[in-house]
Amino acid sequence: MLFDRRRLLATAPAALAFSGLARHAAAQAAGEETYVNQVHGYGPLVRDPNRLLDLPEGFTYQVVSQSGDTMDDGLFVPGQPDGMGCFDLGGGKVALVRNHELKGSSALHRNLGPGGFHQERIGLLDPARAYDTYKDGRPLPGGTTTLVYDLEARRTVSQHLSLAGTSTNCSGGHTPWGSWLTCEETEQTPADSDVTRPHGFIFEVPARASGLVDPVPLTAMGRFDHEAVCIDPRTGVAYLTEDKNDGLFYRFLPATPGRLADGGRLQAMAFKGQPGADTRNQEAREWAVGDWREVVWIDLEDVESPNADLRMRGHADGAALVARGEGVFWGDGELYMTATSGGPLRRGQILRYVPSPVEGQRGEARRPGRLQLFLESADEKTLNMGDNITIAPWGHLVVCEDNYSTDTRNHLKGVTPEGEVYAIGRNVFAGNSEFAGAVFSPDGEVLFVNIMYPGITLAIRGPWTSVRR
């Protein structure tokens, strides 16, 4: 589900409202805190009487799935829903493939898995279909579920476990050929936890799979704390983020575009003429919002990284540091990604990458790709640790916040092409958990999103084209 950002801006009814670069700030009363909008967006958020999700006037939400529900395979919907992809099944139905960020090393997370809090249904899951098990033979709790939703009837048709036995499935990304790439944000091994296989890989889950898929790790795409991935549909090149404060930004050149299991070359991004650059602006300001840098890509060796040192070796070879690379999403010939702890306040950055016209091919050195510091938070009430990211049908970014504050609530934020920010939603449920997995239906009418705790998947509808300055 790829949106052409420039075309959508040109054709959307609100297109003219976003011309010009003038900025202004307007305070909005928001109950527990004052949130600062740079543009009007959809106007003030309205208090939800159910104390779950505040939305602007005219918007509604529907809970389409909740952790603990019984799925069609008899297992429970696991907890901790995170990254998510939406796929058109035809006939007005979509498949939502969801990650569940359940750590194999956590006793609590084990109880939030598909087997239930007391493992009462774990016998329904064949350990032979799982990537990994604990040393007692029970499958790890992480993986993915697939939910089929009828857009017209506005109801959930079915749910089932689609990948089993992985750990810490955080974000990921959809492919142009109709599958979800789920990423393990961990590097645990049998030496340091109660597992039997190493973790830190990407797995592919076809959206139309009606049951558990074979859990095949895409080892050539590297072993590290994976966060998200997106694919350029023109070239098949994959771009990968790493959730470490001293992480790198990677690309994967597949041996066979569209067939990631065939292997390929993993590389890390560096600034041209500036080896070991630091994009983070945490201790010293290396670049300013709006600045561009030409990039080069460094080949990586031993990418399965048994010593969990891939990023250190890459940086020593000249790769640039990125502050907790998390969400990444492909747009119109470019991608956007979040660096969740970037900037002097460590409240987050958004980076924009425009590939070379000959990305990954001969002649790239003469026509390199370019990276821009698109946005950097100077106020946590404007943008506070953006995580998962998607591109909306009207051409703006939609960013899921993931801050750990008890005072400043997590929001869904919209970001204009000029880098101005506005509020779309606010989590007002107890615990202030993160938003995750924001993604639009193919017709652009529904925004699906997860709230990690209490573990719910929501369908949000409203007058999306009414957004304005």
Residue pairs with C-beta under 8 A, 6 or more apart in sequence:
1 85
1 86
1 87
1 88
1 174
1 439
1 440
1 442
2 176
2 233
2 330
2 331
3 331
3 332
3 391
3 392
3 393
3 395
3 440
3 444
4 331
4 332
5 331
5 332
5 334
5 391
5 395
5 417
6 332
6 395
7 332
8 393
8 394
8 395
9 15
9 18
9 394
9 395
9 417
12 393
12 394
12 395
12 465
13 465
14 394
14 465
14 466
14 467
14 468
17 467
17 468
17 469
18 416
18 417
18 418
18 469
21 418
23 38
23 418
23 420
24 38
24 39
25 36
25 37
25 38
26 36
26 37
26 38
26 40
27 34
27 36
27 37
28 34
28 35
28 36
28 37
28 44
28 45
28 423
29 44
30 44
30 45
30 54
30 409
30 423
30 426
31 47
31 54
31 428
32 407
32 409
32 428
33 381
33 407
33 408
33 409
34 381
35 45
35 381
35 382
35 411
35 423
35 426
36 379
36 381
36 382
37 382
37 421
37 422
37 423
38 382
38 420
38 421
38 422
39 416
39 420
39 421
39 422
39 468
39 469
40 422
40 468
40 469
41 56
41 414
41 422
41 423
41 424
41 467
41 468
42 56
42 57
42 58
42 59
42 422
42 423
42 424
42 462
42 463
42 466
42 467
43 56
43 57
44 56
44 57
45 54
45 55
45 56
45 423
45 425
45 426
46 54
46 55
46 56
46 57
47 54
47 428
48 54
48 55
48 428
51 428
51 429
51 430
52 61
52 427
52 428
52 429
52 451
53 61
53 425
53 426
53 427
53 428
53 429
53 451
53 458
53 460
54 425
54 426
54 428
55 61
55 424
55 425
55 460
55 462
56 423
56 424
56 462
58 462
58 463
58 466
59 425
59 460
59 461
59 462
59 463
60 460
60 461
60 462
61 458
61 459
61 460
61 461
62 154
62 458
62 459
62 461
63 456
63 457
63 458
64 147
64 149
64 156
64 448
64 457
64 458
64 459
65 77
65 81
65 147
65 156
65 159
65 456
65 457
66 77
66 454
66 455
66 456
66 457
67 76
67 77
67 78
67 79
67 80
67 81
67 112
67 454
67 455
67 456
68 76
68 77
68 79
68 455
69 76
69 77
69 159
70 76
70 77
71 77
71 114
71 145
71 158
71 159
71 160
71 161
72 158
72 159
72 160
73 124
73 160
73 161
73 211
74 121
74 124
75 114
75 115
75 121
75 124
75 125
75 160
75 161
76 113
76 114
76 115
76 116
76 121
77 114
77 145
77 159
77 455
78 100
78 102
78 112
78 113
78 114
78 141
78 142
78 143
78 145
78 161
78 455
79 100
79 102
79 109
79 112
79 113
79 453
79 455
80 100
80 101
80 102
80 109
80 112
80 452
80 453
80 455
81 98
81 99
81 100
81 101
81 436
81 437
81 450
81 452
81 455
81 456
81 457
82 98
82 99
82 100
82 101
82 169
82 170
82 171
82 388
82 436
82 437
82 450
82 452
83 98
83 99
83 169
83 170
83 171
83 172
83 173
83 182
83 183
83 228
83 388
83 436
83 437
84 96
84 97
84 98
84 99
84 436
84 437
84 438
84 439
84 448
84 449
84 450
84 457
85 96
85 97
85 172
85 173
85 174
85 180
85 207
85 439
86 94
86 95
86 96
86 174
86 439
86 440
86 441
86 442
86 448
87 94
87 95
87 96
87 97
87 174
87 178
87 180
87 207
87 208
88 94
88 442
89 95
89 148
89 207
89 208
92 150
92 151
92 152
92 153
93 148
93 149
93 150
93 151
93 157
94 148
94 149
94 151
94 441
94 442
95 146
95 147
95 148
95 149
95 207
95 208
96 146
96 147
96 148
96 149
96 439
96 448
96 457
97 144
97 145
97 146
97 162
97 180
97 182
97 205
97 207
98 144
98 145
98 146
98 147
98 437
98 450
98 457
99 144
99 169
99 170
99 171
99 172
99 182
99 183
99 437
100 113
100 141
100 142
100 143
100 144
100 145
100 169
101 142
101 168
101 169
101 170
101 185
101 452
102 109
102 110
102 112
102 113
102 140
102 141
102 142
102 143
102 167
102 168
102 169
103 109
103 142
103 167
103 168
103 186
104 110
104 132
104 134
104 140
104 141
104 142
104 166
104 167
104 168
104 186
104 188
104 193
104 194
104 195
104 199
105 167
105 186
105 188
105 192
105 193
105 194
105 195
109 141
109 142
110 119
110 134
110 140
110 141
111 117
111 118
111 119
112 141
112 455
113 122
113 139
113 140
113 141
113 142
114 121
114 122
114 125
114 141
114 143
114 145
114 161
114 164
115 121
115 122
115 123
115 124
115 125
115 138
115 139
115 141
116 122
119 138
122 138
122 139
125 139
125 161
125 164
127 133
127 137
127 138
127 139
127 165
129 164
129 165
129 212
129 215
130 139
130 140
130 143
130 164
130 165
130 215
131 140
131 143
131 163
131 164
131 165
131 166
131 197
131 203
131 215
131 217
132 139
132 140
132 165
132 166
132 167
132 195
132 196
132 197
132 199
133 139
133 140
133 165
133 195
133 196
134 140
134 194
134 195
134 196
135 194
135 195
135 196
139 164
139 165
140 164
140 165
140 166
140 167
140 195
142 165
142 166
142 167
142 168
142 169
142 184
143 161
143 162
143 163
143 164
143 165
143 166
143 169
143 182
144 161
144 162
144 163
144 169
144 180
144 182
144 205
145 159
145 160
145 161
145 162
146 159
146 160
146 162
146 205
146 207
146 209
147 156
147 158
147 159
147 457
148 156
148 157
148 158
148 159
149 155
149 156
149 157
149 459
150 156
150 157
151 441
151 443
151 445
151 446
154 459
160 210
160 211
161 212
162 205
162 209
162 211
162 212
162 213
163 169
163 182
163 203
163 205
163 212
163 213
163 215
164 212
164 215
165 215
166 182
166 184
166 199
166 203
166 215
167 184
167 186
167 188
167 195
167 199
168 184
168 185
168 186
168 188
168 199
169 182
169 183
169 184
169 185
170 183
170 184
170 185
170 226
170 227
170 228
170 243
171 183
171 185
171 227
171 228
171 241
171 326
171 327
171 387
171 388
171 436
171 437
172 180
172 181
172 182
172 183
172 202
172 228
172 229
173 180
173 181
173 228
173 229
173 230
173 231
173 328
173 329
174 180
174 181
174 207
175 181
175 204
175 231
175 258
176 231
176 233
176 258
177 258
178 206
178 207
178 208
179 204
179 205
179 206
179 207
180 204
180 205
180 206
180 207
181 202
181 203
181 204
181 205
181 218
181 229
181 238
181 260
182 202
182 203
182 204
182 205
183 202
183 226
183 227
183 228
183 229
183 240
184 199
184 200
184 201
184 202
184 203
184 226
185 225
185 226
185 227
185 243
186 199
186 200
186 225
187 198
187 199
187 200
187 223
187 224
187 225
187 305
187 308
188 195
188 198
188 199
188 200
189 195
189 198
189 199
190 196
190 197
190 198
198 223
198 304
198 306
200 223
200 224
200 225
200 226
200 305
200 308
201 217
201 218
201 219
201 221
201 223
201 226
202 217
202 218
202 221
202 226
202 229
202 240
202 260
203 213
203 215
203 216
203 217
203 218
204 213
204 216
204 218
204 260
204 261
205 213
206 213
216 261
218 260
218 261
219 303
219 304
220 252
220 260
220 263
220 264
220 266
220 303
221 229
221 238
221 240
221 252
221 260
221 264
221 266
221 303
222 240
222 250
222 252
222 266
222 300
222 303
222 304
222 305
222 310
223 303
223 304
223 305
223 306
223 308
223 310
224 242
224 244
224 247
224 305
224 308
224 310
224 311
225 242
225 243
225 244
225 247
226 240
226 241
226 242
226 243
227 240
227 241
227 242
227 243
227 325
227 326
227 327
227 328
228 240
228 241
228 325
228 326
228 327
228 328
228 337
228 388
229 238
229 239
229 240
229 241
229 328
230 238
230 239
230 328
230 329
230 330
230 335
231 237
231 238
231 239
231 330
232 238
232 239
232 330
232 335
232 355
232 359
233 330
234 333
235 257
235 355
235 359
235 360
236 254
236 257
236 258
237 251
237 252
237 253
237 254
237 355
237 359
237 360
238 251
238 252
238 254
238 260
239 249
239 250
239 251
239 252
239 328
239 330
239 335
239 337
239 353
240 249
240 250
240 251
240 252
240 328
241 247
241 249
241 250
241 322
241 325
241 326
241 327
241 328
241 337
242 248
242 249
242 250
242 311
242 322
242 325
243 324
243 325
243 326
243 340
244 311
244 324
245 280
245 323
245 324
245 341
246 311
246 312
246 315
246 321
247 311
247 321
247 322
247 323
247 324
247 325
248 268
248 269
248 310
248 311
248 314
248 315
248 319
248 320
248 321
248 322
248 325
249 268
249 269
249 320
249 322
249 325
249 337
249 351
249 353
250 266
250 267
250 268
250 269
250 300
251 266
251 267
251 269
251 297
251 360
252 260
252 264
252 265
252 266
252 267
253 264
253 265
253 267
253 360
254 260
254 262
254 263
254 264
255 262
255 263
255 264
256 262
265 299
266 299
266 300
266 303
267 297
267 298
267 299
267 300
268 297
268 298
268 300
268 311
268 314
268 317
268 319
268 320
269 295
269 296
269 297
269 298
269 319
269 320
269 371
270 276
270 277
270 295
270 296
270 297
270 298
270 318
270 319
270 320
271 277
271 293
271 294
271 295
271 296
271 320
271 371
272 293
272 294
272 295
272 296
272 368
273 294
274 293
274 320
275 317
275 318
276 315
276 316
276 318
276 319
276 320
276 321
277 286
277 293
277 320
277 321
278 284
278 286
278 320
278 321
279 286
279 287
279 320
279 321
279 322
279 323
279 339
279 342
279 349
279 351
279 371
279 373
280 286
280 321
280 322
280 323
280 339
280 341
280 342
280 343
280 349
281 287
281 342
281 343
281 344
281 349
281 373
281 376
282 323
282 341
282 342
282 343
282 344
282 346
285 344
287 293
287 373
288 373
289 373
289 374
289 375
289 376
289 419
290 372
290 373
290 374
291 372
291 373
292 370
292 371
292 372
293 370
293 371
293 372
294 368
294 369
294 370
295 320
295 353
295 368
295 369
295 370
295 371
296 365
296 368
297 360
297 364
298 314
298 317
298 318
298 319
300 310
300 313
300 314
300 317
301 313
302 310
302 313
303 310
311 319
315 321
322 339
322 342
322 351
323 339
323 340
323 341
323 342
323 343
323 346
323 349
324 339
324 340
324 341
324 342
325 337
325 338
325 339
325 340
326 337
326 338
326 339
326 340
326 386
326 387
326 388
326 389
326 402
327 337
327 338
327 386
327 387
327 388
327 389
327 390
327 399
327 400
328 335
328 336
328 337
328 338
328 389
329 335
329 336
329 337
329 389
329 390
329 391
329 397
330 391
331 391
333 354
333 355
334 352
334 353
334 354
334 355
335 352
335 353
336 350
336 351
336 352
336 353
336 374
336 389
336 391
336 397
337 350
337 351
337 353
337 389
338 348
338 349
338 350
338 351
338 386
338 387
338 388
338 389
338 399
339 348
339 349
339 350
339 351
340 348
340 385
340 386
340 387
340 402
341 347
341 348
341 385
342 348
342 349
342 376
343 349
343 376
343 377
343 378
345 377
345 378
345 379
345 380
347 377
347 379
347 380
347 383
347 384
347 385
347 403
348 376
348 377
348 383
348 384
348 385
348 386
349 373
349 374
349 375
349 376
349 377
350 374
350 375
350 376
350 386
350 389
350 397
350 399
350 415
350 419
351 371
351 372
351 373
351 374
352 371
352 372
352 374
353 369
353 370
353 371
353 372
354 369
354 370
354 372
355 369
356 364
356 367
356 368
356 369
357 367
358 364
358 367
359 369
374 419
375 383
375 415
375 419
375 421
377 383
377 384
377 386
380 403
380 405
380 408
381 408
382 421
383 399
383 401
383 413
383 415
383 421
384 401
384 403
384 405
384 408
384 410
384 411
385 401
385 402
385 403
386 399
386 400
386 401
386 402
386 413
387 399
387 400
387 401
387 402
387 434
387 435
387 436
388 399
388 400
388 402
388 435
388 436
388 437
388 438
389 397
389 398
389 399
389 400
389 438
390 397
390 398
390 438
390 439
390 440
391 397
391 398
392 398
392 414
392 440
392 444
392 447
392 464
393 440
393 444
393 464
394 464
394 465
394 467
395 417
396 414
396 415
396 416
396 417
396 467
397 414
397 415
398 412
398 413
398 414
398 415
398 424
398 438
398 447
399 412
399 413
399 414
399 415
399 438
400 410
400 412
400 434
400 435
400 436
400 437
400 438
400 449
401 410
401 411
401 412
401 413
401 434
401 435
402 410
402 434
402 435
402 436
403 410
403 434
405 432
406 432
409 426
409 427
409 428
409 432
410 426
410 427
410 432
410 433
410 434
410 435
411 423
411 424
411 425
411 426
411 427
411 435
412 423
412 424
412 425
412 426
412 435
412 438
412 449
413 421
413 422
413 423
413 424
414 421
414 422
414 423
414 424
414 467
415 421
416 422
420 469
422 467
424 447
425 435
425 449
425 460
427 433
427 435
427 451
429 451
429 453
429 454
431 453
431 454
433 451
433 452
433 453
433 454
434 451
434 452
435 449
435 450
435 451
436 449
436 450
436 451
436 452
437 448
437 449
437 450
437 457
438 447
438 448
438 449
439 447
439 448
439 449
440 446
440 447
440 448
441 447
441 448
444 464
445 461
445 464
446 459
446 460
446 461
447 459
447 460
447 461
447 464
448 457
448 458
448 459
448 460
449 457
449 458
449 460
450 456
450 457
450 458
451 458
